[in-house]
Amino acid sequence: MLSFLPGPLHGAVVMLFLIVNTVFWATPLYVMVLFKVLIPHGALRDRFSVAAAWLAQHWAVTNSIMVQLLMRIEWDLRMNMDVSPQGQYLVCANHQTWNDIFVLMRAFGKRAPFFKFFLKQELIWVPVLGLAWWGLDYPFMKRYSKEQVAKNPALKGKDLETTRKACEAFKNQPALVLNFLEGTRFTPAKHDQQKSPFRHLLKPKSGGFAFTVSALGERLNSLLDVTIVYPDGAKGFWDFCAGRVRKVIVEVRQLEVPHEFYEGDYENDPVYRERFQKWIGTLWSEKDQRIEQLLKGQ
């Protein structure tokens, strides 16, 4: 435990451990990336993808063990689920801080496959991690504004095409596909700008999620609806490392995806789109109410 140290020194020690652990696991992961570059398709490439995911998962587990030893965080994990490390699952979660990724990895550990999640294209240039994310088949998304699409209609649907290709890349391997439906981290300013109808959430974005559901289809075992709550308020990653996050609540509901959503055209079928948005809206409304209850200690 490092609780006796001043916040900045505590944070520096934790960051050092995280950096050393990242370099340690990233080194053999780069070897897997090299093989994946040399073998662009086929069953052998899938095996290297599985091996890369194994390395990444043990990186995450080691991080969790270190944080457990070095930090005083009360973890309230309510994991109402029955999952297998060999399965394929879709995960939706609320998003408040970069710490959410670490929290999810701590919560799931090795009981489920390692996470696959969608990243902004610019993050591929992050030192050490960018290439590792590429080797783990994480899809890099390039966002286009309405103005850009209006000037160049060919850009419409590019994100959905990236999603389809990503799902194809890991269709033959275990996967825990994470989607932050809000598309960005929650802040009061964004909440007010959106005029969000929810108290603790931004409006959900259903398009990419719908395409992931249809791309995975029957291979999808279930949906894991994750609610993350920081009773003392969401804090940044440095505050997390400095020991200023005291309690985290993670609640998981395991749900069945309605079979009707396995096939459909979200972009061009207004009936399908309306039904899907209604389903997501109900899911998000229930999550908003649950966050309120958890904050009140229920």
N, C-alpha and C positions, 0 to 999 in steps of 0.2 A: 504494500500500500504506500502511495506517495502523498497521502492527504496532508502530511506535515509540511510539505514543500510549498513555497509561494506559487501562486497560479502560473506565472510565466515560466518558472523553472520546471514545474510539473508538466506543463504543456510541451516544453522543449524535450524532456526525457521521453514522454510518450511519442512525440513525433519522431524522435531518433529511432525508437524501437520499431515504429511502423515503417520507416524508410528502409531500415536494415532488413526487415522481414519481406518487404516488397521486392527489394533487389535479389534476395536469396531465392525466392520462388519464381521471379521473372526470368532469371538466367536459364533454367531448364525449359521454361515456357517458350523462350525465344527459339530453342532448338525445335520444338514442336511447330512453331510458326514457319521455320525454314522448310521443314518437310511438307507442310501444307502448301507452301508456295510452289514446291517442286512437283506436288501431286494435286492438281487443281480439282479433280473429281474422283468419285468412286468410293468403294467400301474402305479402302486403306486410309483415305483421307478422313473418313468419318472416325476411324479408330484414333487417329492423331487428334481429332477434335475432342473426343472423349478423354484422351490422356491430358490434353490442355485444360479441360474443365476440371479434371481431378486435381491438377496442380493448383488451379485458381481456388478451388474449394478448400484445399488445405492451407492455402495462404490466408483465406478468410477465417478459418477455424483457429489458426495460430494467432491472428489479430485478436479474435474474441478472447482467447485464453489470456493473452497479455493484458488486455483491458480489464478482464476479470481480476487479475492479480494486482494491477497497478492503480485501478480506479475504484471509487466507491459509488457505484451506480446500483440502484434498486431496480431489478428487472421484473416486471409483472407481465409474464408471457401467458396468454390465454389461447393456446393453440388447439382449437377444436377441429382436428383434421385427421384424416387417415391417408397418408401419402407414402410413395415408394421412391427411392433414389433412381429407379429405372423408368419412372413415369414421365408424362408430359402434362404440365399444368400451366394454366394462365393465371397470372396474379395481377390484381388491380389494387392500388393503394393510394391514400392521400399523400401529399408531398408538401413538406414545410421547410426542409433544410437538407444540405448535403449529408447530414448525419443519418438521414433515413436509409441510405444504402447500407451503411454500417449496421444500423439497427436491424434491418431485414436479414443480413447475413448472420448476425448474432442469433436472431430468433430461429431461423431455419436450420442452421448448422449443417450437419451431414444427413439429416433425415429426409431431405428432398434433393433433387438435382441442383446443380449450381445455376445461379441466375443468368438469364440472357435479358438484356434490356437495351432500349433504343437510346442512342446518344446523338447530340448535335455534332454535325460534321467537323466543326472546329476542334472538337476534343481529340481527334486523331493525332493532333500535334502535341498533346500532353507528354512530357518526358517519361519514359519507361512504360507508363500505362497505356498510352495511345496504341502502340504496336501490339501490346498484350491484348487489348480489347478487340483489335482487328483479328488476332489469332483465335480469339474465343468466338468468332462469328457474330459479334455485336453489330447490328446494323447502324450505320451512321446516316442520320437524316439531315437533309438540307432544306431548311424552311424557306418558303417563298411567300412574299406578301401578296395581298389581293392586287396591288398595283403592278407587281411583276408578272403575275399570271395574266392580268388584263393586257399587258403589252406583248406577252408571249404565251398564248394559250397552250403551247406544247408542254409548258411546265406543269399544267394541271394533272394531278394524279401521280406525280413523280414519287411522292412519299409512299403512296399505296403500292407502287411497283417495287420500291425498296423493301417494304414490309413483306411482299410476296416472295421476293428473292431470299430474304432472311429466313423466312419460315421454311423454304425449300432447303436451305443450307443445313438446318438442324432437324429435319423431319425424321431422320433415321437414328437419332440419338436422344438420350434423356434431356429434358429441358424444363426450366421453370421460367416462363416468359413474363417478365415484369413490365407493366404499363402504368405510368402515372397519368391517369386520365385527365388531370387538370392541365397537363402539358408544360407546367412551370411551377415553381415553388410559390406557396401561398404567402401573400403579404397583405396587410390591411389596405395598402394603396391599390394593389391589383384587384382586391375584392371590391373596393369602392368604384374603381374604373369600370369593372365589368357589370356593376349593379347585380352581383350574384344573388340569387334567391336563397342561397344557403348561408347559414351563420358562420360555419367554420371551414367552408370549402369554396373553391372557385368552380365555375361551370365546367362540367366534364366535356371532353372532346371525344366523340364516339367513332369517327371515321377509321382511324388506324386500328382501333380495338376491334371494330367489326371485321376489318379485313384479316386481322390475325386469327379471329375465331373461324372464319370461313376457310382460311389457308390451312390451319391445323385440322379442322373438321373432326372426323370420327376418331382421330388419334388422340384428341384432347381428353384427358381423364376427368378433369373438373376445373372449376374456377375457385381460386382462393381469394376471398375478399378480405383484405388486410386493412385494419384501422390502427394508425400510429398516433399516440397521444403523449405529449410532454406536459405533465401537470404544472410544471413551473414555467412553461412557455418554451417555444422552440428557440434554440440558440445555434450560433455558427459553429463550424468545425474547430476553430481555435478554442472557443469556449468549452467545447466537448473535450478536447485534449487537455485543457487546463483544469479539468475536474469540476466544471460549473454546472454540468448536467447531473442531477441527483436521482431522477426517476424517469423511467420510460415504460409505457404500457403498450403492448402489442396484442391485438385481438384478431383472430383469424376465423372466418366462417368458410366452410367448404360448401360450395353450391354447384348445382348442375346447370350447365349452359343449355337453355332451351334448344331443342333439336332443330327447330325451324330456322335458327340463325347460322347453322352450318353451311347452308347454301343460300346465296342471295347476292344481289348487286347493290351495295350500300350507295354507291355513287350515282347510279342511274335508275334505281327502282324506288320511287318516293314512298310506296307502301311499306316496303322492307325497311327503309331508312326511318320512317316514323315509328314503326314497331320497335326497332332496335333502340332508338333514342328514348322511347318511353320506358323500356326495360332498364336502361342505364340511369335514367332520371329517378326511377323508383329506388334503385340500388344506392344512388348518391344521397337521396333524401333520408333513407334509413341510416346511412353512415353518418350524416350530419347529426341526426338525433342521437346516435350512439356516442359520438364524440362529446356531445353536451352531457350525456349521462355519466360518461367516464370522468369528465372534468369535475363533476359533482360528487365523485366517489362512489357511484352506483355500480 
